[in-house]
Amino acid sequence: MNEIYLDNSATTMTCEEAAQTACRMMTLCYGNPSSLHSKGHEAAIELEKARASCAGLLGCEKEEIFFTSGGTESNNTAVFGAARALKRRGNKIITTAFEHSSVGEAVQQLEKDGFEVICLKPDQKGRFSPEELREVIDDKTILVSIMYVNNETGAIQPIECVRRIIERAKAPALFHVDAVQAFGKLPVKPKKWGIDLLSASSHKIHGPKGAGLLYVRKGARILPLHFGGEQEQKLRPGTEPVALLCAMGEAIRQLPDLSQELTQMQTLNRFCREQLAGIENVHINSDLDCLPYILNFSVEGIRSETMLHYLAEKGIYVSSGSACARGKKSHVLAAMGLSPARIDSAVRVSFSRYNTLSDVEELVKEIKNANNTLARSRQK
């Protein structure tokens, strides 16, 4: 049975070049980069090469890149670090109702600690309204945290306007962007867009798990969550996982031209939409202008978990939403106002450069079979 992997928003297969880099760093260049001897210096040089690759993709300075264990740690560091650093200047935090849980649950905790949290609602396309942000922001707002690409629907947020809104409101707010699903797929321009803090992760771009970054604009101040070392300018102390971070740097260097890969994803996404359109009870939840790497749809009448297990038995791997949610109902689709029936039957397909049109054909064929077979089972 052939394996068809269409859950790339949860994680990607590590590319061969990145895996080889990790192996080399673990077996040959294994020194502690903080050590003063030559073996440590060798590892430190490789680590800085990885930092330079990250900075190059973001168009920023190396000193603005802080390594973390991944998107969740980066998001937590940004949210808690900003709130605690600026709490004397205000207590309002603005985010959205469709953030990843590593932002959503972080601000819920801050709300328990006495901060005022406002969650912007999405429209039917899954995007926040800049007008609503203008209405709620004020001079007591200390953090605005908005993801660039939604991890369940692929909705691309209009983050380019946020900095202007913050400035016009004369708010002291830092602007944080969860760019985990956009990094390496869309141009990300923190300098141009006035972003202060930005999170990204290795395992979404064919690098290994356990590696990520937090961009911190030079001059922006946040407080650390951890203590006990000089690493990462004391913002994220502890011995860096050099092998994983260098593999992330290699994965960045192996990224194809973004525009060419985006065209490939558009072809896969469009073909999948066309094929699904002919299946009874199928509803597309991702708007046409969402990131084409992600396609969310519902096969109404068949629960997501049932469909996922059915497809997995055929060697096809998809998800019902964020892997971190572990099967819980989607708060993203609920915020968009979708019916319980569509939420309960939602499926997320997410593509990578290793997917083909034949993968989509096989997926659609099995969804048709499931729709017929499982529907007959229900009627019995």
Secondary structure, 3 states (H helix, E strand, C coil): CCCEECECCCCCCCCHHHHHHHHHHHHCCCCCCCCCCHHHHHHHHHHHHHHHHHHHHHCCCHHHEEEECCHHHHHHHHHHHHHHHHCCCCCEEEEECCCCHHHHHHHHHHHHCCCEEEEECCCCCCCCCHHHHHHHCCCCEEEEECCCECCCCCCECCHHHHHHHHHHCCCCCEEEEECCCCCCCCCCCHHHHCCCEEEEEHHHCCCCCCCEEEEECCCCCCCCCCCCCCHHHHCCCCCCCHHHHHHHHHHHHCCCCHHHHHHHHHHHHHHHHHHHCCCCCEEECCCCCCCCCEEEEEECCCCHHHHHHHHHHCCEECECCCHHHCCCCCHHHHHCCCCHHHHHCEEEEECCCCCCHHHHHHHHHHHHHHHHHHHHHHHC
